[in-house]
Amino acid sequence: MSGAVYVLVEPPIWFIPIGGRISFLAPYLDFQTVVEAVVVSMLILCGFLGLLLIQMSSKITHDPKYTNMLLAFGSILLIVSLLSLQYLFAKKVEWI
């Protein structure tokens, strides 16, 4: 659910002041900003669309060029969304 319930139940936090700057990424695992929830849900949606394109490519047999294009685009979309989610998590727990 990517934190959508948390954002609906808790009072909305749009950003967190850290030092002399603001951050849209909460540095704690028990807090989440609204911007962070929206970004994560969009990345999960992109990953799901990548999986959907990969699945669609397995059903098309009459046009190999179109099948390869769907497979490549779906794979790239899935990999980019997974790497982006991993990067956000690493920033959140301060591994980076």
ChimeraX attribute file (.defattr): number of C-alpha atoms within 10 A of each C-alpha:
attribute: neighborCount
match mode: 1-to-1
recipient: residues
	/A:1	9
	/A:2	15
	/A:3	17
	/A:4	14
	/A:5	10
	/A:6	16
	/A:7	19
	/A:8	10
	/A:9	9
	/A:10	10
	/A:11	10
	/A:12	13
	/A:13	15
	/A:14	15
	/A:15	16
	/A:16	15
	/A:17	10
	/A:18	10
	/A:19	7
	/A:20	5
	/A:21	7
	/A:22	11
	/A:23	14
	/A:24	16
	/A:25	20
	/A:26	22
	/A:27	16
	/A:28	10
	/A:29	9
	/A:30	6
	/A:31	13
	/A:32	24
	/A:33	20
	/A:34	21
	/A:35	18
	/A:36	20
	/A:37	20
	/A:38	15
	/A:39	15
	/A:40	21
	/A:41	17
	/A:42	14
	/A:43	21
	/A:44	19
	/A:45	14
	/A:46	19
	/A:47	22
	/A:48	16
	/A:49	16
	/A:50	24
	/A:51	17
	/A:52	15
	/A:53	21
	/A:54	22
	/A:55	14
	/A:56	14
	/A:57	20
	/A:58	12
	/A:59	9
	/A:60	13
	/A:61	10
	/A:62	8
	/A:63	9
	/A:64	11
	/A:65	10
	/A:66	13
	/A:67	19
	/A:68	15
	/A:69	14
	/A:70	21
	/A:71	21
	/A:72	16
	/A:73	15
	/A:74	24
	/A:75	18
	/A:76	14
	/A:77	20
	/A:78	24
	/A:79	15
	/A:80	16
	/A:81	21
	/A:82	16
	/A:83	12
	/A:84	16
	/A:85	18
	/A:86	12
	/A:87	13
	/A:88	17
	/A:89	17
	/A:90	12
	/A:91	14
	/A:92	16
	/A:93	12
	/A:94	10
	/A:95	8
	/A:96	9
